[in-house]
């Protein structure tokens, strides 16, 4: 039986939790949901299993055009399809991209456009009200934690990747069934797992005062550090999959405290449409560089992070992440991922303006961001 957790939202967690979907739809009074997913998942038996678990009277409405980095254009397409299909709720199935796109659709259902006015850096947080469409999030990766997060990251038509933040964007229910991650390929397991780790690390380092969030972040980091390599090397290990899904959940529970420069930079890089850069992979590549930048003044917290990761007190934290990246098969640099040096100046400016920069433990300038990008390049 799954366990019900109430923290920020209702979470059905555990093996076979997907069996609770029909009941959750009934409780939310959703009769005709729109399934939001991507092409990769819609071609697998997994999406069929989720749809069958919903026990719908009519056929399912499925939007499967979610890009690897959700876009404003895709939000508009999904919203049009939702209205035309007369859907009264959303079920997001997939990774953070599908869930983030679904959040933006749920927002615009009862909020007038354009979407940009609700972005955090545009002063849009207070414009987001409670009348968003009910949303059930069903993650099939263990990384973003978007199923319990208050943020939606959308790449706009001008290539800016903007954050939309509100407690009203937290899904109504999250159904976290580790069995749904068993088919995740090793590289995606590694990349999404590093996303979860980045959430735990950056939340813990955030200067905001929130001891409960820090405790949750450390627990998530402990789980991920112990089980990520095993989940990558043996994807059928259900214990490892369970622990990674919990680590991802905890990372997102904790990042109500704010993130930092790793995410500022990865959000900026995510705006490079043509490269289709994976968010978790970016976080992995950027982590050592940002840790070196943040180290002054963070020694005490770094000691706690090393303890949670099972490292020795004298180990260098940035070097430990470099070694982990090698073991996981992560790219060695941004240039290896296709980033061009000509991109760096604009990326540094975007990172400076990102909502995550405000909670980095050391205030970076545009020049600092440029130097970090250059180092990771």
Steps between C-alpha positions, in 0.01 A plus 500: 500500500629849422557746782308829505725798576366850557777754458425791266253274323358149515745231389422137430841335529602139453481195280169479313402852607368548146203284601377801701458717189131427441413582860700825492319607183169436672605701808598793278177461300694468175298308242684586179872553558758600244807276516812712439808298403766474229545301180749261657262393776187496286658227288553271801270269699554722804261770382240233422539367853446849647194565281348165595563580868285812461193282425339762277151460356598671173817474293813676617608843372878500460734790421842349430685789336694606810852606392808397698500856637133612517425808292246779497385378157435149634306646795274686257449187289411287802264766635317516166467121493377496860229756427392333176477163679300655788736351760448589866840401641850392408710190562869563430698184430875511452798700616522862603434623147151352480413601855627856454309537173185370670538756779515784249190367322317470831595860576382648170169314506352762734767773480512731198810496281768573414690245709806724549319738738494222764879439496679562829751745355211695344337544842238241417498291819213691660299493177459122527177425686348180633268431207735276304375180341536185717820314415621150588874448445637151431880507469676233292846631589667562835652843474310824458254458784262717299218281629522682835673821389349846476694588184443459129794573267392598150715612205336805347479597134803728541706204635493620862437216744279655768384371836135519606474467878194460720365260761195481272715329236575205727304204357184404685628145540831330424499127427855371544531136398864386470393217269429763235874583493624146437522556125703822528829460304830523692602844369163657584507328839837663562404843367170522686667365812757779483213747475362364828844527660539858375169592663611354833842666490384846389206507738728412791742777403229764453542776762128509582414376849301177479647217711225247411574546129872456565437175690287368212768603249771312691285188520437517126871544429583203723256276311611615156871471580449143617273376220552705181788294360311179577187631325711586194686170490202279592181671389282210612603543864170617647658600831736738319214635288289554813782685678572720198132591465493597868820702459347688209185563700699628797715724283189673372336512843807679627556744217219716627807649673646609168771369268818664373750566223498145360135549413546862391750378242311188395181702452691742279653218298160337464395802294726388214218335304713355226718297738216339701723476806384269779451686828634229731807448280571873513472496879753217518750678275462835680503370859880479556561851363225658711614313811849647458349849463280461809760339728614818684275530801329163446757271667268395783217411263743327263602276791135400546464427128812284502369308800165437327683374190720263701818693417800559724529842670816579301345415161449785257126530430536633145747223412261239645230617261745496209580137579129416533433659159767281343357188662151591373620575146408869510652738243830654604417855392242736353687508170461122480123562519513740205511835681698763307729759656301772326200403716672567833448875538124480444475192722680684783247784479205261501647315799543827689131580448377149589279460808738242653789747521347680799547193722853404401717509816752734334368787286634460145548782249457463125879469478492220759240313299708550185808362678303198624372431150853537363634256759229245417544561128 
